[in-house]
Amino acid sequence: MRLLHTSDWHLGRTFHGASLIDAQRSVLQEIIDVTANQQVDVVLIAGDIYDRALPHVDAVQLCNWALSELRATGATVVITSGNHDSASRLGFGAELLDSAGVHIIADLDRMLSPVVCDAEDHQVAIYGIPYLEPRMVMERLGAAKASHESVVQAAIGEIDEHLATLHNGQKPIVPVAMAHLFAAGGIGSDSERELSTGNLDVVPVELFEHFGYAALGHLHGRQKVRDHVRYSGSPLAYSFSEVNQTKGMWLIDTTAQGIGSVQEILVSVPKKLAVLKGRLADLLNDPELEYATEAWCQITLTDPERPAEAMNALRTRFPDTVVLNFAPEGGEKASQTSSYAQRMAKATSTEEVVGDFLEHVRERAADEAERDVITEVIRATREAQVSQ
């Protein structure tokens, strides 16, 4: 049997305010094409199918289209909820959708109703573990404490007991787990929402040792934690920390003996990311940066003083610059002379106070036109106070 492991679609997400709906539709079309061309039997979506609990109508329509197209290939679809999803909304009508070949596992009751798929000489039992908020489920699961490790351990304990009832001696069963969590050893990025504070969110990877394969979601970088425990990652990059990630999925073949093979399937990137650093003039004239002219750009300027209208200047060459930072060469200019507080103590006029503040917050002194505006505003304010 052939499974396709994907996760973290985050439908409806924006990138620094820009819509990603078209890019998401493009990458979902690739997932659909892979499903058809590779003759995938089951598509696994391990959480965060949406980016928010109340997804926008465009995201819902895109999800509906993608699931319909996946089913049209003949593949069964299994979905678990993630921390971005609203479990109750995602799971609405789950029982009705079962008959359509789309199985949504978003609550604890359905967690113990595995999707069992028949192959010629074995069965694959897919157990979905919905995203578990520790304080909300610890009592129901009988967990020892309100941590992700504790509630996931308790949930897997219930699954193990249920799995024992499936072995009827007819066909070997390959158990597959789906979960949305942070497994110990996984490498995160900036675009994942924290599950909790401290180390309470980390789940030992050993909890999945009894499964033939564990299809995990939450971390956006595709990675192997163990041979049989993997993250598919998000199909698109959702932060500049993912600039060096190669996006894709895992294609898993099962046999009567267990997992036969796992291979990577890469997807194309509709719009690349670029992280650039340097002086403004150099960035605008460097021919080697031509690749970034059509990318989402995060740019850090290193000019000794912040250039005026820097963002406008950068967008003449890099129109999709969405993040601009400033890190002057040699460190903060103020630290080389005196601190801001020291300069304020020496200021002899209101104009000087305002000018020093402006230089401090933007790291560039006021030019002549700006000084004229400052002087005029201060004069007008004083005249207004006298007239009162």
TORKERO-175180 format. One line per field, with one value per residue (C-alpha): residue in three letters; x, y, z; residue number from 1; chain. Coordinates in Angstrom, 2 decimals, decimal comma, always signed. Example, Ala and Ser with C-alpha at 12.3 -4.5 7.8 and 13.67 -1.06 7.14 Angstrom:
! residues 2
res c(ALA_SER);
px c(+12,30_+13,67);
py c(-4,50_-1,06);
pz c(+7,80_+7,14);
n c(1_2);
chain c(A_A);
! end
This chain:
! residues 388
res c(MET_ARG_LEU_LEU_HIS_THR_SER_ASP_TRP_HIS_LEU_GLY_ARG_THR_PHE_HIS_GLY_ALA_SER_LEU_ILE_ASP_ALA_GLN_ARG_SER_VAL_LEU_GLN_GLU_ILE_ILE_ASP_VAL_THR_ALA_ASN_GLN_GLN_VAL_ASP_VAL_VAL_LEU_ILE_ALA_GLY_ASP_ILE_TYR_ASP_ARG_ALA_LEU_PRO_HIS_VAL_ASP_ALA_VAL_GLN_LEU_CYS_ASN_TRP_ALA_LEU_SER_GLU_LEU_ARG_ALA_THR_GLY_ALA_THR_VAL_VAL_ILE_THR_SER_GLY_ASN_HIS_ASP_SER_ALA_SER_ARG_LEU_GLY_PHE_GLY_ALA_GLU_LEU_LEU_ASP_SER_ALA_GLY_VAL_HIS_ILE_ILE_ALA_ASP_LEU_ASP_ARG_MET_LEU_SER_PRO_VAL_VAL_CYS_ASP_ALA_GLU_ASP_HIS_GLN_VAL_ALA_ILE_TYR_GLY_ILE_PRO_TYR_LEU_GLU_PRO_ARG_MET_VAL_MET_GLU_ARG_LEU_GLY_ALA_ALA_LYS_ALA_SER_HIS_GLU_SER_VAL_VAL_GLN_ALA_ALA_ILE_GLY_GLU_ILE_ASP_GLU_HIS_LEU_ALA_THR_LEU_HIS_ASN_GLY_GLN_LYS_PRO_ILE_VAL_PRO_VAL_ALA_MET_ALA_HIS_LEU_PHE_ALA_ALA_GLY_GLY_ILE_GLY_SER_ASP_SER_GLU_ARG_GLU_LEU_SER_THR_GLY_ASN_LEU_ASP_VAL_VAL_PRO_VAL_GLU_LEU_PHE_GLU_HIS_PHE_GLY_TYR_ALA_ALA_LEU_GLY_HIS_LEU_HIS_GLY_ARG_GLN_LYS_VAL_ARG_ASP_HIS_VAL_ARG_TYR_SER_GLY_SER_PRO_LEU_ALA_TYR_SER_PHE_SER_GLU_VAL_ASN_GLN_THR_LYS_GLY_MET_TRP_LEU_ILE_ASP_THR_THR_ALA_GLN_GLY_ILE_GLY_SER_VAL_GLN_GLU_ILE_LEU_VAL_SER_VAL_PRO_LYS_LYS_LEU_ALA_VAL_LEU_LYS_GLY_ARG_LEU_ALA_ASP_LEU_LEU_ASN_ASP_PRO_GLU_LEU_GLU_TYR_ALA_THR_GLU_ALA_TRP_CYS_GLN_ILE_THR_LEU_THR_ASP_PRO_GLU_ARG_PRO_ALA_GLU_ALA_MET_ASN_ALA_LEU_ARG_THR_ARG_PHE_PRO_ASP_THR_VAL_VAL_LEU_ASN_PHE_ALA_PRO_GLU_GLY_GLY_GLU_LYS_ALA_SER_GLN_THR_SER_SER_TYR_ALA_GLN_ARG_MET_ALA_LYS_ALA_THR_SER_THR_GLU_GLU_VAL_VAL_GLY_ASP_PHE_LEU_GLU_HIS_VAL_ARG_GLU_ARG_ALA_ALA_ASP_GLU_ALA_GLU_ARG_ASP_VAL_ILE_THR_GLU_VAL_ILE_ARG_ALA_THR_ARG_GLU_ALA_GLN_VAL_SER_GLN);
px c(+0,00_+1,25_+0,84_+1,64_+2,59_+1,92_+0,99_+0,82_-1,00_-1,98_-4,62_-5,46_-2,08_-0,52_+3,15_+3,87_+0,43_+0,48_-2,06_-0,71_-3,94_-2,66_+0,66_-1,17_-3,45_-0,37_+1,40_-1,81_-2,16_+1,30_+0,18_-2,87_-0,71_+1,72_-1,21_-2,50_+0,83_+2,29_-0,94_-1,16_-3,72_-3,92_-3,05_-2,17_-2,54_-1,03_-2,63_-2,89_-4,84_-6,01_-3,97_-6,62_-9,55_-11,96_-10,59_-11,51_-14,01_-11,24_-9,32_-12,40_-13,15_-9,54_-9,66_-12,92_-11,42_-8,22_-10,01_-12,42_-9,53_-7,61_-10,65_-11,07_-7,69_-9,13_-7,05_-8,46_-7,74_-7,04_-6,81_-5,92_-6,34_-3,41_-2,92_-3,98_-7,21_-10,46_-11,03_-14,81_-15,14_-12,71_-14,48_-17,99_-19,70_-16,81_-19,13_-20,78_-17,44_-16,29_-18,56_-16,96_-13,48_-12,35_-11,65_-11,23_-9,88_-10,31_-11,47_-10,53_-13,46_-12,46_-8,84_-9,81_-11,58_-8,64_-8,92_-8,17_-7,10_-6,81_-3,85_-3,47_-1,49_-1,77_-3,78_-2,74_-4,39_-4,08_-4,54_-4,87_-4,00_-5,71_-3,85_-4,14_-4,34_-2,95_-5,20_-8,32_-7,71_-5,50_-8,44_-10,21_-6,99_-5,95_-2,63_-0,30_+0,23_-0,65_+2,15_+2,23_+4,44_+2,01_-1,18_+0,40_+1,79_-1,67_-3,27_-0,79_-1,41_-5,11_-4,20_-1,93_-4,79_-7,15_-4,58_-4,35_-8,04_-7,48_-5,13_-7,50_-4,89_-6,14_-3,72_-0,67_-1,45_+0,94_+0,08_+0,55_+0,25_-0,53_+0,13_+0,73_+3,39_+7,04_+9,00_+12,34_+15,11_+13,05_+14,32_+11,87_+11,61_+10,12_+6,76_+5,46_+3,25_+4,54_+2,56_+3,49_+6,25_+9,54_+10,03_+6,42_+5,74_+8,50_+7,35_+9,85_+10,19_+10,34_+6,58_+6,16_+8,43_+5,50_+4,26_+5,44_+5,43_+4,62_+3,49_+4,09_+3,08_+3,88_+7,53_+7,74_+11,04_+10,76_+12,97_+13,63_+13,66_+13,95_+13,68_+10,02_+9,24_+9,21_+7,92_+6,74_+7,02_+4,88_+4,51_+5,30_+7,72_+5,91_+8,87_+12,33_+13,81_+12,72_+14,78_+17,13_+14,49_+13,59_+9,86_+8,23_+6,51_+7,24_+6,02_+5,70_+5,25_+4,03_+4,42_+3,23_+6,49_+6,03_+7,43_+9,08_+10,46_+10,23_+11,24_+11,14_+8,92_+9,91_+7,54_+8,37_+8,33_+5,89_+7,84_+11,28_+12,63_+15,78_+17,67_+20,05_+22,53_+24,78_+24,99_+22,12_+24,18_+25,81_+22,49_+20,99_+23,91_+25,14_+24,37_+24,60_+21,42_+19,27_+17,65_+16,11_+14,26_+11,25_+11,50_+10,06_+12,97_+14,22_+16,96_+19,42_+21,21_+24,71_+25,28_+26,96_+23,88_+20,35_+19,68_+16,67_+13,67_+15,53_+12,47_+11,35_+14,84_+15,10_+11,72_+12,86_+14,92_+13,37_+9,66_+8,62_+10,79_+8,63_+11,15_+13,80_+16,37_+19,30_+22,63_+25,27_+28,82_+30,88_+27,87_+25,62_+26,90_+25,68_+27,74_+30,95_+30,36_+27,86_+24,64_+21,27_+20,65_+23,96_+23,15_+19,74_+21,35_+23,54_+20,79_+20,38_+17,16_+13,90_+15,07_+18,17_+16,12_+13,83_+16,72_+18,64_+15,54_+14,97_+18,60_+18,38_+15,28_+16,22_+20,04_+20,25_+20,49_+17,80_+18,57_+18,08_+14,46_+13,56_+15,24_+13,17_+9,98_+11,00_+11,72_+8,42_+6,34_+7,99_+7,46_+3,80_+3,24_+4,73_+2,62_-0,52_+0,32_+0,83_-2,47_-4,31);
py c(+0,00_+3,50_+6,45_+10,12_+12,05_+15,79_+18,37_+22,03_+23,40_+26,51_+27,47_+31,16_+32,19_+35,45_+36,29_+39,63_+40,82_+39,36_+36,70_+33,20_+31,69_+31,43_+29,94_+27,46_+26,43_+25,87_+23,64_+21,74_+21,01_+19,41_+17,26_+16,20_+15,40_+13,34_+11,45_+10,57_+9,89_+7,83_+5,89_+6,85_+4,88_+7,12_+10,80_+11,74_+15,38_+15,66_+18,80_+22,55_+22,23_+25,78_+28,66_+29,87_+28,55_+30,68_+30,36_+32,85_+31,72_+31,60_+29,09_+26,92_+26,92_+26,00_+23,14_+21,86_+21,92_+20,14_+17,36_+16,82_+16,58_+14,18_+11,94_+12,07_+10,32_+7,39_+8,02_+7,90_+11,06_+11,06_+14,38_+15,14_+18,49_+20,76_+23,57_+26,17_+24,33_+24,50_+20,81_+21,19_+23,10_+20,90_+17,80_+18,97_+16,33_+13,88_+10,88_+11,88_+12,45_+8,95_+7,54_+9,86_+8,57_+11,64_+10,79_+13,66_+12,74_+15,78_+14,35_+11,61_+9,34_+9,13_+8,63_+5,07_+4,49_+3,86_+4,06_+0,48_+0,03_-3,35_-4,37_-7,74_-9,40_-6,96_-4,15_-0,65_+0,74_+4,53_+6,07_+9,84_+11,66_+15,07_+18,03_+17,62_+20,68_+19,19_+20,91_+20,14_+16,41_+15,25_+14,20_+12,39_+10,51_+9,93_+11,70_+12,26_+15,97_+18,79_+18,38_+17,28_+14,34_+13,12_+13,41_+11,98_+9,06_+8,41_+8,67_+6,23_+3,89_+3,80_+3,27_+0,35_-1,29_-0,76_-2,01_-5,29_-5,91_-5,59_-8,54_-11,28_-13,51_-13,04_-10,45_-8,73_-5,19_-2,29_+0,43_+4,04_+7,03_+10,63_+13,43_+17,16_+17,88_+18,68_+15,43_+15,51_+15,88_+17,84_+21,17_+24,05_+27,40_+30,82_+30,15_+27,49_+28,73_+27,60_+24,73_+25,68_+27,26_+25,80_+22,12_+21,11_+20,80_+18,29_+14,69_+11,80_+10,16_+6,77_+6,95_+6,04_+2,99_+0,54_+2,04_+1,05_+4,72_+8,00_+10,85_+14,03_+17,63_+20,99_+21,52_+23,18_+21,65_+18,21_+15,94_+12,47_+12,18_+8,40_+6,13_+5,54_+8,93_+11,87_+15,37_+16,18_+19,91_+22,60_+22,59_+26,33_+28,50_+30,66_+32,57_+33,69_+31,15_+28,55_+30,11_+27,11_+24,41_+22,16_+21,61_+18,28_+15,18_+11,56_+8,64_+5,46_+1,92_-0,73_-4,50_-7,41_-7,08_-3,39_-0,32_-1,27_+2,11_+5,85_+8,31_+12,06_+13,83_+17,44_+20,23_+23,38_+26,77_+29,25_+32,20_+31,94_+33,66_+35,77_+37,04_+39,83_+41,95_+44,80_+48,48_+49,97_+50,91_+47,49_+45,68_+47,80_+47,19_+43,64_+41,52_+38,31_+39,32_+39,18_+35,98_+37,98_+40,45_+38,12_+36,75_+37,70_+39,63_+40,25_+42,86_+44,11_+47,34_+47,84_+51,47_+53,53_+55,77_+54,74_+55,87_+58,09_+56,38_+53,06_+50,85_+52,77_+52,58_+48,83_+48,15_+49,67_+46,50_+44,12_+44,98_+42,27_+43,42_+42,83_+43,07_+45,77_+45,74_+48,03_+46,85_+49,55_+48,41_+48,75_+48,51_+51,21_+54,68_+56,04_+53,58_+54,95_+58,46_+58,76_+57,13_+58,55_+59,49_+61,35_+63,28_+64,21_+65,52_+67,85_+69,08_+72,86_+73,36_+71,66_+71,46_+69,58_+67,16_+66,36_+66,06_+63,70_+61,56_+61,32_+60,30_+57,73_+55,91_+55,81_+56,08_+58,98_+62,66_+65,05_+66,76_+70,47_+70,13_+68,01_+70,49_+73,29_+71,26_+70,57_+74,26_+75,33_+72,82_+73,87_+77,57_+77,00_+75,00_+77,74_+80,41_+78,28_+77,96_+81,74_+82,50_+80,31);
pz c(+0,00_-0,79_+1,57_+1,03_+4,17_+4,15_+6,78_+7,75_+4,74_+6,76_+4,23_+4,49_+5,82_+4,65_+4,24_+5,88_+4,82_+1,29_+0,31_-0,37_-1,72_-5,29_-4,17_-1,94_-4,80_-6,97_-4,45_-3,64_-7,35_-7,18_-4,25_-6,24_-9,28_-7,18_-5,67_-9,13_-10,84_-7,99_-7,52_-3,86_-1,85_+1,23_+1,72_+5,30_+6,39_+9,87_+11,24_+10,61_+7,42_+8,19_+9,62_+12,04_+14,01_+11,96_+8,42_+5,74_+3,13_+0,48_+2,60_+3,12_-0,59_-1,38_+1,12_-0,35_-3,85_-2,78_-0,90_-3,80_-6,27_-4,03_-3,76_-7,53_-7,84_-5,90_-2,77_+0,73_+2,77_+6,51_+8,38_+11,99_+13,73_+14,60_+17,07_+14,47_+13,66_+15,55_+16,28_+16,60_+13,33_+11,42_+12,71_+11,80_+9,67_+10,12_+10,28_+7,01_+5,32_+6,30_+3,64_+1,07_+1,84_+3,79_+7,43_+9,90_+13,33_+15,57_+18,90_+21,35_+20,48_+16,83_+17,85_+18,77_+15,46_+13,13_+9,37_+8,31_+4,70_+3,00_+0,89_-0,81_+1,96_+4,90_+6,44_+7,40_+10,55_+10,69_+14,12_+14,17_+17,37_+17,29_+18,71_+22,49_+24,73_+27,98_+30,51_+28,52_+28,02_+30,91_+33,07_+30,23_+29,37_+32,96_+32,31_+35,22_+34,57_+32,19_+29,67_+26,06_+26,92_+29,55_+27,48_+24,31_+26,31_+27,74_+24,29_+22,77_+25,68_+24,74_+21,09_+22,00_+23,88_+20,96_+18,45_+20,34_+19,61_+15,84_+15,53_+14,43_+12,84_+9,26_+7,86_+9,35_+10,50_+9,94_+12,50_+11,40_+13,74_+12,83_+15,32_+15,49_+18,09_+18,78_+18,94_+20,75_+18,19_+15,71_+14,37_+14,41_+12,62_+13,33_+11,69_+14,08_+16,86_+20,23_+21,72_+25,28_+27,33_+28,46_+27,62_+28,34_+24,62_+23,81_+23,33_+23,47_+20,07_+21,81_+22,34_+18,66_+18,69_+18,41_+15,14_+11,71_+10,75_+12,53_+10,27_+12,25_+11,71_+13,34_+12,39_+8,98_+7,91_+6,29_+8,40_+9,72_+13,50_+13,28_+10,25_+11,02_+12,63_+10,23_+9,61_+6,11_+6,81_+5,25_+1,46_+1,40_+3,37_+5,90_+7,40_+6,34_+8,76_+6,18_+3,38_+3,13_+3,46_+0,53_+0,56_-0,17_+1,22_+2,08_-0,03_+2,05_+0,77_+3,20_+3,02_+5,10_+7,04_+7,80_+6,03_+2,77_+1,73_+2,37_-0,32_-0,60_-3,08_-3,72_-4,71_-6,63_-4,95_-6,53_-5,09_-3,51_-0,41_-0,29_+2,76_+1,76_+3,68_+2,65_+1,83_-0,13_-3,18_-3,33_-3,13_-5,88_-8,25_-7,52_-10,62_-8,57_-6,73_-9,84_-8,53_-5,69_-7,89_-8,05_-4,49_-1,14_+0,39_+3,91_+3,70_+6,32_+5,45_+6,82_+5,78_+8,56_+8,55_+7,64_+4,06_+3,49_+1,83_+2,02_+1,50_-1,58_-3,04_-2,42_-3,98_-7,26_-7,70_-5,18_-5,36_-2,88_-0,01_+3,05_+5,92_+6,31_+9,10_+9,84_+11,27_+10,68_+10,11_+13,28_+15,58_+16,97_+16,15_+19,47_+21,48_+19,93_+21,27_+24,08_+25,16_+24,23_+27,88_+28,03_+24,87_+26,25_+29,43_+27,37_+25,04_+25,21_+23,21_+22,31_+18,71_+19,80_+21,93_+19,02_+16,61_+18,91_+19,40_+15,65_+15,10_+17,91_+16,65_+12,97_+13,24_+10,81_+11,64_+10,44_+7,15_+6,54_+5,39_+8,41_+10,77_+9,24_+9,87_+13,48_+14,09_+12,51_+14,52_+17,79_+16,97_+16,09_+19,28_+21,43_+19,74_+20,29_+23,99_+24,34_+22,60_+25,11);
n c(1_2_3_4_5_6_7_8_9_10_11_12_13_14_15_16_17_18_19_20_21_22_23_24_25_26_27_28_29_30_31_32_33_34_35_36_37_38_39_40_41_42_43_44_45_46_47_48_49_50_51_52_53_54_55_56_57_58_59_60_61_62_63_64_65_66_67_68_69_70_71_72_73_74_75_76_77_78_79_80_81_82_83_84_85_86_87_88_89_90_91_92_93_94_95_96_97_98_99_100_101_102_103_104_105_106_107_108_109_110_111_112_113_114_115_116_117_118_119_120_121_122_123_124_125_126_127_128_129_130_131_132_133_134_135_136_137_138_139_140_141_142_143_144_145_146_147_148_149_150_151_152_153_154_155_156_157_158_159_160_161_162_163_164_165_166_167_168_169_170_171_172_173_174_175_176_177_178_179_180_181_182_183_184_185_186_187_188_189_190_191_192_193_194_195_196_197_198_199_200_201_202_203_204_205_206_207_208_209_210_211_212_213_214_215_216_217_218_219_220_221_222_223_224_225_226_227_228_229_230_231_232_233_234_235_236_237_238_239_240_241_242_243_244_245_246_247_248_249_250_251_252_253_254_255_256_257_258_259_260_261_262_263_264_265_266_267_268_269_270_271_272_273_274_275_276_277_278_279_280_281_282_283_284_285_286_287_288_289_290_291_292_293_294_295_296_297_298_299_300_301_302_303_304_305_306_307_308_309_310_311_312_313_314_315_316_317_318_319_320_321_322_323_324_325_326_327_328_329_330_331_332_333_334_335_336_337_338_339_340_341_342_343_344_345_346_347_348_349_350_351_352_353_354_355_356_357_358_359_360_361_362_363_364_365_366_367_368_369_370_371_372_373_374_375_376_377_378_379_380_381_382_383_384_385_386_387_388);
chain c(A_A_A_A_A_A_A_A_A_A_A_A_A_A_A_A_A_A_A_A_A_A_A_A_A_A_A_A_A_A_A_A_A_A_A_A_A_A_A_A_A_A_A_A_A_A_A_A_A_A_A_A_A_A_A_A_A_A_A_A_A_A_A_A_A_A_A_A_A_A_A_A_A_A_A_A_A_A_A_A_A_A_A_A_A_A_A_A_A_A_A_A_A_A_A_A_A_A_A_A_A_A_A_A_A_A_A_A_A_A_A_A_A_A_A_A_A_A_A_A_A_A_A_A_A_A_A_A_A_A_A_A_A_A_A_A_A_A_A_A_A_A_A_A_A_A_A_A_A_A_A_A_A_A_A_A_A_A_A_A_A_A_A_A_A_A_A_A_A_A_A_A_A_A_A_A_A_A_A_A_A_A_A_A_A_A_A_A_A_A_A_A_A_A_A_A_A_A_A_A_A_A_A_A_A_A_A_A_A_A_A_A_A_A_A_A_A_A_A_A_A_A_A_A_A_A_A_A_A_A_A_A_A_A_A_A_A_A_A_A_A_A_A_A_A_A_A_A_A_A_A_A_A_A_A_A_A_A_A_A_A_A_A_A_A_A_A_A_A_A_A_A_A_A_A_A_A_A_A_A_A_A_A_A_A_A_A_A_A_A_A_A_A_A_A_A_A_A_A_A_A_A_A_A_A_A_A_A_A_A_A_A_A_A_A_A_A_A_A_A_A_A_A_A_A_A_A_A_A_A_A_A_A_A_A_A_A_A_A_A_A_A_A_A_A_A_A_A_A_A_A_A_A_A_A_A_A_A_A_A_A_A_A_A_A_A_A_A_A_A_A_A_A_A_A_A_A_A_A_A_A_A_A_A_A_A_A_A);
! end
